[in-house]
């Protein structure tokens, strides 16, 4: 019997939210207004009161705690407004275990289809499948419901 461990790929999470505004507006809502639609009370690391995304490759994605402490969530890997962006995501893991989140914005008759793809689960050293399932549920609430609702309200 071999000691080799075979690692099977873990499928990415794919979520889609269709919002009632044009792609440029949807892109701005996702990026500039992230601190307004992201539910920090339920999903932050340091009792955050705000979160921000610096709008350039290498820019930080981070939260700001009630004490003013900034805690990194990741950074911008790709910046292509108003079409797409990509982020590293290192919440609850090390830099080496950071996953990738790709967000794309596509015009549709109803407004904009915003697609979020969260991949790279194989990088996690412990409980990758369990973490993926938690995020699958989390993105349904945070992205599909809260982002869409906020974007539709400001459209």
N, C-alpha and C positions, 0 to 999 in steps of 0.2 A: 504494500500500500504506500502511496506517495505522500510526502508531506506538502506537496504543492497545493496552494489554495487557489481555486478559480473564482475570480470576482466577476459576477454577472452585472451588466449595466442596469442601473436603476432608472426607469423612465423619468423624463422631466415632468414637472407640473406645467400644465398649459391652462391659462385662464383667459377668457375674452370678455371684455366689457364694451358694449356699444353705447356711445354717449352722443348727445344731441348738440354737438358743436363741430366746427371744422378742425382738421388735424392740428393746425398751428395753435389753436386755443386749447385743445386737449393736451398737447405737449406741454404748454405752459402750466396748465392746471396740475399735471402730473409732477412736474419738476419744481416750478417756482412756488406753487401752493401746497407742496407736500406736507408742510407742517400744519395745514388747516384741515386736510382730509384724512391724514394718517391717524389712527386712533391710539394716541400715545398713552392714554389712561390704561388701556388693556395690553399694549404691546410696546413696551420700552424697557431698556436695561437699567436706567438710573432715575426712575421717577421723572421722566422727561416732561418739559413744558413746551418744547419746540423740537423740530428736526429740520435739517437743511441739506440741500444738494448744491454743490458748487458746479456751475454750468460750463465745464470744460473737461477734456480728457485728463485724468489724474486728479480731478476735483474730488473732494471728500463728500461722503454721505454720512451724516452724523446727527446725533441727538444732543440736546442741551438739557441738563438736569436742573432741578429746582435750585441747586447750589451753584449753578453756572458751569459745572463740569461738562466738557464735551466728550462724548463717547462715540467712537467710530463704529459704523455699520458696514462700511466698505468704501469703494471709490469708483469713479466713472472710468470705464474701460473704452467706451465709444460714445461719441456725441455727434449726432447727425440730425439737428432740428429741421423741420418738424416731423421727420420720418421715423427716427429710432434713437435709442440709447441703450447702452449695456453697462451693467454694474457688477462689481464683485460684491459678494454678500458674506460677511464674516460674523454674523450675529450668533452668539453661543458657540463659537469655534475659533480655532487658530487661523492665522493668515494662510497657512498651508492647506487648510481644509475649506477655505472660502469657496462658495459656489458662485454661479454666474446667473444673473437675471437679465434677460433681453426683453425690451419693451418696444413694440412697433406700433405705428399710428397709420391707419389706412382709411382714406375717404370711402364711405359707403352712402347709399341714398339716405339713410337715417341720420347721418352725421359722421362719426369716426369709429371704426373698430380699433380698439386698443387691445393688443395681445401681449400677455406677460408669459414668458417661458423661464422657469426656474430650474436650472440643471446643475450637474456636477456633484450629485449626491454621493458618488463613489469616493470622493475625497474625504468624506467623514470617516473617522477611525472607529467610532462607536455608534451603533444604533442608527445607521443611515436610513433604513426603511422606515423606522419609527419617526424619525425627524421629518422625512418626506411627507408622511401622512399628516403630521401636525401642521406642517406648512400648507399642505393641500387644503385643509380645513381653514387655516388662517387666511390664506389668500382669497378664499371664497368670500369671507366676511370683509376683509380689508380692501381688496381690490374690486372684486365683482360687485359688492354692495356699496361700500363707503366711498370709494373713488368715483364710481358711476353716479351715485346720488349727488355728491358734491359737484361733479362736472356738469350734471344736468341742471343744477340749481344756479350755477354761475354762467351758464351758456347764454 
